[in-house]
Structure formats: structure tokens, C-alpha cells
Amino acid sequence: MADTTNHSELIIALQELYTLLADLGAVPAESVRLPDPNTGTHPAGAINTEAAEAAGYAPETVTLMTALPYLAVAGGYKLGTGHLLDIDSLPPTALRLTKFDRGGVMFIYDTATKLVYPFIPYDNNPDYVHDPYDFHNPYNPDDYSHVTGVPRREAFLPIVEDYRKLRHLSGGVMPADLDPDEQKIWEASYAAWEAIEKVRVLYLECGWDMHAVKQTRFRLGELRARRYAYWRDVVEPLLLAVYKLDVSLDESLAECLVVDVGPPKQ
């Protein structure tokens, strides 16, 4: 049995998060891969430890890989990891727990410090504009050393609570500098966002308990059927309206950019 007791807090936090995502129907239940409770590790061969060692990971980090809950991603390792930091830029004790998409965060765990580092790479960070021609700028777009590490439970508890309580970020207010056409698109987009927000009501009506870890009364099948009908009848028409406004604005802009240079030369 692999000795990962020093990292049990991280293992428990990720197991709670991934199980919750499956309970919500956000990910397929079969995609959640948890270590065997009897051995504390995944089945032999599930994690390519030889490849991890060859890549330069520290022995303790490799051992943790064999016990860490994860989400199985169709398409293989390359597709599942997405944008990753260069292996040379990471210490051998660092392990990337998540990939990121647009606007996302990469969570990095260090087996030496036992802290989680929520890192926003430069091309995902709206507060930083990277100039590749500024050779005096010491900023390394793949360097997370400036990020303050946080305890493992503290890193993931807010995420777990937000999912469990069906919380969503506010859509905000309309920016003051939009022109009339952009205002129409914003208003239509906000209407679509409000409709999507109401999906949480369906969860509650189908028995979701925002205060329970075990969802014994939640009817996932009913939720899926009602959510599908609601999305088809309410959300999709609103999204289509946004799309049509957006296309119309693009066409108007294209017409403004056309320059009359006279008849073609013979």
C-alpha cells in the first residue's frame, strides 16, 4: 500500500469535489476514478509511473499520482491535459492537478510544501499583458513562483461549497461605453444568462439538498429530462437571438469597411 498519509487531505478534498460533480450530473459518474479504498491506490497500470519518473517527477510525487482521484478524459493524455507548463519550469515535487480553459485556473500541488498554488497563466490573466519583445521584463509566463500557496482543504472548499449550494457568479451590469448595437447584444445575452441561472431551481425541485454531502433524495434522471426540455424551449431561443444579433452586427461592420475603389480595371 502506497504511503500517501502526508497528502491525505488533498486526496479527500479531490474525492469530495469529483464525487459532487458526478452527483450533480456535471460529469459522467464513470469518469470519476477513485483509488481502491482497500489499497489506497489505483489498479496496477492505471498510472504510468515509469513515464512519470522519466519525466523528472520526484519519487514522492509519483507515489501520490497512484493514489490521487482524477477524472478520466476521452481522447488520451494529450487532450486531457490541454495547456501545460513546460516540465523544465516545474520543480520535481510539483504536480498539476487541473488543466485550464479560457478564463480558467491551473491548480498546482507541491509535495514538498504540501500547498496548492492557484496559478493563472499569463495568456489567461486579464490583468497582465505579456510583451514578448520586452527583454527587460523578468516575468516568465509559465512561472508560478509569485503565487502564494494555500492549504489543500482551503484551496478546494470554496469550489465544493459553490457547487453544492448551486451558486453562480453575478452577470454584472452593462458597461457604460457600449454603442446601441452592442447594448442590444448585451441585453439579449443577459436574458439568456438569467434563463440559464434558473436551472438551479430544477435541481432543487428534483430533490437536491444544498446542505448535504450525500444526495439520497436527488432524482438525477428527472433532472436531466426536465433540464433538456427547459433548455430546448427556453434557453436555446434566447441564445439564438443573441447569435442573430451578433451576426447582424458583424455584417453591418463588414459593410462599413467596404471601400468603393471604382469599377475594376479592364
C-alpha positions as a Markdown table, in Angstrom:
| # | Residue | x | y | z |
|---|---|---|---|---|
| 1 | Met | 0.0 | 0.0 | 0.0 |
| 2 | Ala | 1.5 | 3.3 | -1.1 |
| 3 | Asp | 2.2 | 5.7 | 1.8 |
| 4 | Thr | 0.4 | 8.9 | 1.0 |
| 5 | Thr | -0.7 | 9.8 | 4.5 |
| 6 | Asn | 1.1 | 13.1 | 4.2 |
| 7 | His | -1.2 | 14.0 | 1.4 |
| 8 | Ser | -4.5 | 12.5 | 2.6 |
| 9 | Glu | -6.1 | 16.0 | 3.0 |
| 10 | Leu | -5.6 | 16.6 | -0.7 |
| 11 | Ile | -6.9 | 13.2 | -1.7 |
| 12 | Ile | -10.0 | 13.6 | 0.5 |
| 13 | Ala | -10.7 | 17.1 | -1.0 |
| 14 | Leu | -10.4 | 16.0 | -4.6 |
| 15 | Gln | -12.6 | 12.9 | -3.9 |
| 16 | Glu | -15.3 | 15.1 | -2.4 |
| 17 | Leu | -15.2 | 17.5 | -5.4 |
| 18 | Tyr | -15.3 | 14.9 | -8.1 |
| 19 | Thr | -18.0 | 12.9 | -6.4 |
| 20 | Leu | -20.0 | 16.0 | -6.0 |
| 21 | Leu | -19.6 | 16.8 | -9.8 |
| 22 | Ala | -20.9 | 13.3 | -10.6 |
| 23 | Asp | -23.8 | 13.7 | -8.2 |
| 24 | Leu | -24.8 | 16.9 | -9.9 |
| 25 | Gly | -24.6 | 15.3 | -13.3 |
| 26 | Ala | -21.9 | 17.7 | -14.3 |
| 27 | Val | -19.6 | 14.8 | -15.3 |
| 28 | Pro | -20.4 | 11.2 | -16.0 |
| 29 | Ala | -20.2 | 9.1 | -12.9 |
| 30 | Glu | -18.0 | 6.6 | -14.7 |
| 31 | Ser | -15.4 | 9.3 | -15.4 |
| 32 | Val | -14.6 | 9.7 | -11.7 |
| 33 | Arg | -11.6 | 7.5 | -10.9 |
| 34 | Leu | -11.1 | 7.0 | -7.1 |
| 35 | Pro | -8.3 | 4.9 | -5.5 |
| 36 | Asp | -9.3 | 1.5 | -4.2 |
| 37 | Pro | -10.3 | 2.0 | -0.5 |
| 38 | Asn | -8.6 | -1.2 | 0.4 |
| 39 | Thr | -5.2 | -0.4 | -1.1 |
| 40 | Gly | -5.3 | 3.4 | -1.3 |
| 41 | Thr | -4.1 | 3.3 | -4.9 |
| 42 | His | -5.4 | 2.9 | -8.4 |
| 43 | Pro | -5.2 | -0.6 | -10.1 |
| 44 | Ala | -1.7 | -1.5 | -11.4 |
| 45 | Gly | -1.0 | 0.0 | -14.7 |
| 46 | Ala | -3.6 | 2.8 | -14.4 |
| 47 | Ile | -0.8 | 5.3 | -13.8 |
| 48 | Asn | 2.3 | 5.1 | -15.9 |
| 49 | Thr | 4.8 | 5.5 | -13.1 |
| 50 | Glu | 7.8 | 4.7 | -15.3 |
| 51 | Ala | 6.9 | 7.6 | -17.7 |
| 52 | Ala | 6.4 | 9.9 | -14.7 |
| 53 | Glu | 9.8 | 9.1 | -13.3 |
| 54 | Ala | 11.4 | 9.5 | -16.7 |
| 55 | Ala | 9.8 | 12.9 | -17.0 |
| 56 | Gly | 11.6 | 14.0 | -13.8 |
| 57 | Tyr | 9.0 | 13.8 | -11.1 |
| 58 | Ala | 10.2 | 13.2 | -7.6 |
| 59 | Pro | 9.5 | 9.7 | -6.1 |
| 60 | Glu | 7.0 | 11.1 | -3.6 |
| 61 | Thr | 5.2 | 12.9 | -6.3 |
| 62 | Val | 5.0 | 9.7 | -8.4 |
| 63 | Thr | 3.7 | 7.8 | -5.4 |
| 64 | Leu | 1.0 | 10.4 | -4.9 |
| 65 | Met | -0.1 | 10.0 | -8.6 |
| 66 | Thr | -1.0 | 6.4 | -7.9 |
| 67 | Ala | -3.4 | 7.5 | -5.1 |
| 68 | Leu | -4.9 | 10.7 | -6.4 |
| 69 | Pro | -8.5 | 10.8 | -7.5 |
| 70 | Tyr | -8.9 | 12.0 | -11.1 |
| 71 | Leu | -11.4 | 12.5 | -13.9 |
| 72 | Ala | -10.9 | 10.2 | -16.9 |
| 73 | Val | -10.9 | 12.2 | -20.1 |
| 74 | Ala | -11.7 | 10.8 | -23.5 |
| 75 | Gly | -9.0 | 11.3 | -26.1 |
| 76 | Gly | -6.0 | 10.4 | -24.1 |
| 77 | Tyr | -3.4 | 12.2 | -22.1 |
| 78 | Lys | -2.6 | 15.0 | -24.6 |
| 79 | Leu | -6.2 | 16.0 | -24.9 |
| 80 | Gly | -6.9 | 15.7 | -21.2 |
| 81 | Thr | -4.0 | 17.9 | -20.1 |
| 82 | Gly | -4.5 | 20.7 | -22.5 |
| 83 | His | -2.2 | 23.6 | -22.0 |
| 84 | Leu | 0.6 | 22.5 | -19.6 |
| 85 | Leu | 3.6 | 24.3 | -18.2 |
| 86 | Asp | 6.9 | 23.1 | -19.6 |
| 87 | Ile | 8.2 | 20.3 | -17.5 |
| 88 | Asp | 11.5 | 22.1 | -17.1 |
| 89 | Ser | 9.9 | 25.0 | -15.5 |
| 90 | Leu | 8.4 | 23.0 | -12.7 |
| 91 | Pro | 10.3 | 21.5 | -9.7 |
| 92 | Pro | 10.2 | 17.7 | -9.5 |
| 93 | Thr | 7.9 | 18.0 | -6.5 |
| 94 | Ala | 5.2 | 19.9 | -8.4 |
| 95 | Leu | 2.1 | 18.2 | -9.8 |
| 96 | Arg | -0.5 | 19.8 | -12.0 |
| 97 | Leu | -3.9 | 18.9 | -10.6 |
| 98 | Thr | -6.0 | 20.6 | -13.3 |
| 99 | Lys | -5.8 | 21.9 | -16.8 |
| 100 | Phe | -7.5 | 25.1 | -17.7 |
| 101 | Asp | -9.6 | 26.5 | -20.5 |
| 102 | Arg | -10.3 | 30.2 | -21.3 |
| 103 | Gly | -10.5 | 32.2 | -18.2 |
| 104 | Gly | -9.5 | 29.2 | -16.0 |
| 105 | Val | -7.0 | 28.5 | -13.3 |
| 106 | Met | -4.4 | 25.8 | -13.1 |
| 107 | Phe | -4.0 | 24.2 | -9.6 |
| 108 | Ile | -0.5 | 23.0 | -8.9 |
| 109 | Tyr | 0.3 | 20.9 | -5.8 |
| 110 | Asp | 3.8 | 20.7 | -4.3 |
| 111 | Thr | 4.6 | 17.5 | -2.4 |
| 112 | Ala | 7.4 | 19.3 | -0.6 |
| 113 | Thr | 5.5 | 22.3 | 0.7 |
| 114 | Lys | 2.1 | 20.5 | 0.8 |
| 115 | Leu | 0.4 | 23.6 | -0.5 |
| 116 | Val | -1.8 | 24.2 | -3.5 |
| 117 | Tyr | -0.9 | 27.1 | -5.9 |
| 118 | Pro | -3.8 | 28.5 | -7.9 |
| 119 | Phe | -2.0 | 29.8 | -11.0 |
| 120 | Ile | -3.4 | 31.9 | -13.8 |
| 121 | Pro | -1.0 | 31.6 | -16.8 |
| 122 | Tyr | -0.3 | 34.9 | -18.5 |
| 123 | Asp | -2.5 | 34.3 | -21.5 |
| 124 | Asn | -5.4 | 33.7 | -19.2 |
| 125 | Asn | -4.8 | 36.6 | -16.9 |
| 126 | Pro | -6.8 | 39.7 | -17.9 |
| 127 | Asp | -4.6 | 41.9 | -15.6 |
| 128 | Tyr | -1.4 | 41.2 | -17.4 |
| 129 | Val | -0.3 | 41.9 | -21.0 |
| 130 | His | 2.7 | 39.9 | -22.0 |
| 131 | Asp | 5.1 | 41.6 | -24.3 |
| 132 | Pro | 7.5 | 39.0 | -25.9 |
| 133 | Tyr | 9.7 | 41.8 | -27.2 |
| 134 | Asp | 10.3 | 43.3 | -23.7 |
| 135 | Phe | 13.6 | 41.6 | -22.9 |
| 136 | His | 13.9 | 43.5 | -19.6 |
| 137 | Asn | 10.7 | 42.1 | -18.3 |
| 138 | Pro | 11.6 | 39.3 | -15.8 |
| 139 | Tyr | 8.1 | 37.9 | -16.0 |
| 140 | Asn | 8.0 | 34.2 | -17.1 |
| 141 | Pro | 4.6 | 33.3 | -18.5 |
| 142 | Asp | 4.9 | 29.8 | -17.2 |
| 143 | Asp | 6.4 | 30.6 | -13.8 |
| 144 | Tyr | 4.1 | 30.3 | -10.8 |
| 145 | Ser | 6.7 | 31.2 | -8.1 |
| 146 | His | 4.9 | 34.5 | -7.5 |
| 147 | Val | 1.7 | 32.7 | -6.5 |
| 148 | Thr | 1.0 | 32.3 | -2.7 |
| 149 | Gly | 0.4 | 28.7 | -1.8 |
| 150 | Val | -2.7 | 27.8 | 0.2 |
| 151 | Pro | -3.6 | 24.8 | 2.4 |
| 152 | Arg | -5.1 | 21.9 | 0.5 |
| 153 | Arg | -8.6 | 22.0 | 2.1 |
| 154 | Glu | -8.7 | 25.7 | 1.8 |
| 155 | Ala | -7.9 | 25.6 | -1.9 |
| 156 | Phe | -10.9 | 23.4 | -2.8 |
| 157 | Leu | -13.5 | 24.0 | -0.1 |
| 158 | Pro | -14.9 | 27.2 | -1.8 |
| 159 | Ile | -15.3 | 25.3 | -5.1 |
| 160 | Val | -17.0 | 22.4 | -3.4 |
| 161 | Glu | -19.4 | 24.8 | -1.5 |
| 162 | Asp | -20.2 | 26.8 | -4.6 |
| 163 | Tyr | -21.2 | 23.6 | -6.5 |
| 164 | Arg | -23.1 | 22.2 | -3.5 |
| 165 | Lys | -25.1 | 25.3 | -2.9 |
| 166 | Leu | -25.7 | 25.9 | -6.7 |
| 167 | Arg | -24.1 | 29.3 | -6.5 |
| 168 | His | -23.3 | 31.3 | -9.7 |
| 169 | Leu | -21.4 | 34.5 | -10.2 |
| 170 | Ser | -23.4 | 37.6 | -10.9 |
| 171 | Gly | -23.8 | 38.7 | -14.5 |
| 172 | Gly | -22.9 | 42.2 | -13.5 |
| 173 | Val | -24.2 | 45.5 | -15.0 |
| 174 | Met | -24.0 | 46.7 | -18.6 |
| 175 | Pro | -20.7 | 48.6 | -19.4 |
| 176 | Ala | -21.3 | 52.3 | -19.9 |
| 177 | Asp | -19.3 | 52.5 | -23.1 |
| 178 | Leu | -21.3 | 50.2 | -25.3 |
| 179 | Asp | -22.8 | 51.5 | -28.5 |
| 180 | Pro | -26.5 | 50.9 | -29.2 |
| 181 | Asp | -26.0 | 47.7 | -31.2 |
| 182 | Glu | -23.6 | 46.3 | -28.5 |
| 183 | Gln | -26.2 | 47.2 | -25.9 |
| 184 | Lys | -28.8 | 45.1 | -27.7 |
| 185 | Ile | -26.4 | 42.1 | -27.7 |
| 186 | Trp | -25.6 | 42.6 | -24.0 |
| 187 | Glu | -29.2 | 42.7 | -23.0 |
| 188 | Ala | -30.0 | 39.6 | -25.1 |
| 189 | Ser | -27.0 | 37.8 | -23.6 |
| 190 | Tyr | -28.1 | 38.8 | -20.1 |
| 191 | Ala | -31.6 | 37.4 | -20.7 |
| 192 | Ala | -30.0 | 34.1 | -21.8 |
| 193 | Trp | -27.8 | 34.1 | -18.7 |
| 194 | Glu | -30.8 | 34.7 | -16.4 |
| 195 | Ala | -32.6 | 31.8 | -18.1 |
| 196 | Ile | -29.6 | 29.5 | -17.6 |
| 197 | Glu | -29.4 | 30.6 | -13.9 |
| 198 | Lys | -32.9 | 29.2 | -13.4 |
| 199 | Val | -31.6 | 25.7 | -14.0 |
| 200 | Arg | -30.7 | 25.7 | -10.3 |
| 201 | Val | -34.5 | 25.8 | -9.5 |
| 202 | Leu | -34.8 | 22.5 | -11.4 |
| 203 | Tyr | -32.1 | 21.0 | -9.2 |
| 204 | Leu | -33.9 | 22.0 | -6.1 |
| 205 | Glu | -37.3 | 20.7 | -7.4 |
| 206 | Cys | -35.7 | 17.4 | -8.2 |
| 207 | Gly | -34.6 | 16.9 | -4.6 |
| 208 | Trp | -31.1 | 18.4 | -4.5 |
| 209 | Asp | -30.1 | 19.3 | -0.9 |
| 210 | Met | -27.6 | 22.2 | -0.8 |
| 211 | His | -26.5 | 21.3 | 2.8 |
| 212 | Ala | -26.0 | 17.5 | 2.4 |
| 213 | Val | -22.8 | 15.7 | 1.3 |
| 214 | Lys | -24.8 | 12.5 | 0.4 |
| 215 | Gln | -27.6 | 13.2 | -2.1 |
| 216 | Thr | -30.0 | 10.5 | -1.2 |
| 217 | Arg | -33.2 | 12.2 | -2.4 |
| 218 | Phe | -31.8 | 13.7 | -5.7 |
| 219 | Arg | -33.5 | 12.4 | -8.8 |
| 220 | Leu | -30.9 | 12.8 | -11.5 |
| 221 | Gly | -32.9 | 11.1 | -14.2 |
| 222 | Glu | -35.8 | 13.5 | -13.7 |
| 223 | Leu | -33.4 | 16.5 | -13.6 |
| 224 | Arg | -31.9 | 15.5 | -16.9 |
| 225 | Ala | -35.3 | 15.2 | -18.6 |
| 226 | Arg | -36.6 | 18.5 | -17.3 |
| 227 | Arg | -33.3 | 20.3 | -18.0 |
| 228 | Tyr | -33.3 | 19.1 | -21.6 |
| 229 | Ala | -36.9 | 20.3 | -22.2 |
| 230 | Tyr | -36.2 | 23.7 | -20.5 |
| 231 | Trp | -33.0 | 24.2 | -22.5 |
| 232 | Arg | -34.8 | 23.4 | -25.7 |
| 233 | Asp | -37.9 | 25.5 | -25.1 |
| 234 | Val | -36.4 | 28.5 | -23.2 |
| 235 | Val | -32.7 | 28.8 | -23.3 |
| 236 | Glu | -32.0 | 27.9 | -26.9 |
| 237 | Pro | -34.3 | 30.5 | -28.4 |
| 238 | Leu | -32.6 | 33.2 | -26.3 |
| 239 | Leu | -29.1 | 32.0 | -27.3 |
| 240 | Leu | -30.3 | 32.0 | -31.0 |
| 241 | Ala | -31.5 | 35.6 | -30.6 |
| 242 | Val | -28.0 | 36.6 | -29.3 |
| 243 | Tyr | -26.4 | 34.8 | -32.2 |
| 244 | Lys | -28.6 | 36.6 | -34.7 |
| 245 | Leu | -27.8 | 40.0 | -33.2 |
| 246 | Asp | -24.1 | 39.2 | -33.2 |
| 247 | Val | -24.2 | 38.1 | -36.8 |
| 248 | Ser | -26.2 | 41.2 | -37.8 |
| 249 | Leu | -23.6 | 43.5 | -36.1 |
| 250 | Asp | -20.8 | 41.7 | -37.8 |
| 251 | Glu | -22.5 | 42.2 | -41.2 |
| 252 | Ser | -23.1 | 45.8 | -40.5 |
| 253 | Leu | -19.4 | 46.3 | -39.6 |
| 254 | Ala | -18.3 | 44.5 | -42.8 |
| 255 | Glu | -20.4 | 46.8 | -44.9 |
| 256 | Cys | -18.8 | 49.8 | -43.2 |
| 257 | Leu | -15.4 | 48.5 | -44.0 |
| 258 | Val | -16.1 | 48.1 | -47.8 |
| 259 | Val | -14.3 | 50.8 | -49.7 |
| 260 | Asp | -15.5 | 51.9 | -53.2 |
| 261 | Val | -12.5 | 51.9 | -55.4 |
| 262 | Gly | -14.4 | 52.3 | -58.7 |
| 263 | Pro | -15.0 | 49.8 | -61.5 |
| 264 | Pro | -12.5 | 47.0 | -62.0 |
| 265 | Lys | -9.7 | 47.7 | -64.4 |
| 266 | Gln | -10.1 | 46.2 | -67.8 |
